[in-house]
Amino acid sequence: MSRATQKSYYWIGFRTGLPFLLVVMPFGMLFGVVATDAGFTSVQTMAFSSVVFAGAAQFTALQLMAEDAPFLIVVATALAVNLRMAMYSASLAMWLGRAPLWKRALIAYVNVDQSYAVSMNRFEDVPDLSLSQRIAFFFGAVTPVSPMWVVATGLGIWLGDTIPDWMALDFAVPICFLAIIAPMMRTLAHMVSAVVSIILALVFSGLPYNLGLLVAAAVAMIVGAQIELWMHRRAQA
């Protein structure tokens, strides 16, 4: 495959991921503001976003740390929130699993909800793409998203309290996940899992240290897997 073809797929991915800047920027800025308000230094906050690199898990861990939750609870809850990344990796493996180890490691590090969503949609819609085209598309999709998460965190630290109240940055959190999840609700298992997780998260919202999220996520994954298994057996029958 020519470098021109790979480059074109990179830019297709870049254009596909570009609209997510509208939610990634305020999302990242919000974390920078909240983390510094919680007592984190600028270095700690930037390291948090650069190393952990997981918005929802970062907010969850930050809230628990502010509540003086036990260390193991903080780690377990953050891992549970970010457990979806393991599922993302497993589903991406069938499309990108033959890439060199260093590329797979880089993909695993920079992968976020937005890049996963648009990449999987592209790979499933155009299954005859070559491995090079898929990799180029993925890195194109992630380029306007992942680096800007860290940049936005820095802006949140820098601007801090100067951000006016009418710029309610927290709007970005639900919009971001709605934009990602809605197009992926393609099967009965997906929809039932989403409904189960919502209901259980509300039912167990009173549990301390956000443990309700752990319960809701675990049960929803089990229910979704069982429905997928049932649908597979039914199709075979």
Secondary structure, 3 states (H helix, E strand, C coil): CCHHHHHHHHHHHHHHHHHHHHHHHHHHHHHHHHHHHCCCCHHHHHHHHHHHCCHHHHHHHHHHHHCCCCHHHHHHHHHHHCCHHHHHHHHHHHHHCCCCHHHHHHHHHHCCHHHHHHHHHHHHHCCCCCHHHHHHHHHHHHCCCHHHHHHHHHHHHHHHHHCCCCCCHHHHHHHHHHHHHHHHCCCHHHHHHHHHHHHHHHHCCCCHHHHHHHHHHHHHHHHHHHHHHHHHHHHHC
